[in-house]
Amino acid sequence: MQFIFDADRYVLHLINYKWQNSFFDQLMPLLRNSNLWIPLYLFVGVFALVNIKKSGWFILLFICTAALTDLLSSHVIKNLVFRLRPCRDAEMIGYIRVLASYCPISSSFTSSHAVNHFGIATFASITLLPYVGRWIFLTYLWAFSIIYAQLYVGVHYPIDVLAGAAVGVMAGMLTATVYRRRWGRHNFTQKG
């Protein structure tokens, strides 16, 4: 088990300290800011209104996905498993750079950013695949960029974001399954 934690710290050190550059030093703190992504969420809502019959159900389950992932990470897992964040770990001082504007005192495990964004990405990729096709991979590129930012700014360990991504994927699959069983593929409007 110690090997896993040592590898976890080593990978964090690589991403946060060794692979640093001035562009990422400016970009990564922005990527993890939830306000930056409000236009994307609004776009998804408008996209649903324009392209999906009974779009209210899609939007409702999209919001339910975000609520479920936040509940699972912030109120269930973090209360069961406490792990000190790297930005608060005395053993990591000098080995990482803290680029976040603050270092939360909450548990590092799991990353709520990872759970939330991978849950939303999974829900969107499953439910919107029939309409947007191969471009759906962008949802996971978006989610991955956010978990990379969490590591880069020094607020999470790799295990925290990987476990968070896994929980998010499962939650997104659950809500997408509920949506597809009830409203399914036939719910998309026909173009032209």
Secondary structure, 3 states (H helix, E strand, C coil): CHHHHHHHHHHHHHHHHHCCCHHHHHHHHHHCCHHHHHHHHHHHHHHHHHHECCHHHHHHHHHHHHHHHHHHHHHHHHHHCCCCCHHHCCCCECCECCCCCCCCCCCCCCCHHHHHHHHHHHHHHHHHHHHHHHHHHHHHHHHHHHHHHHHHCCCCCHHHHHHHHHHHHHHHHHHHHHHHHHCCHHHECCCC
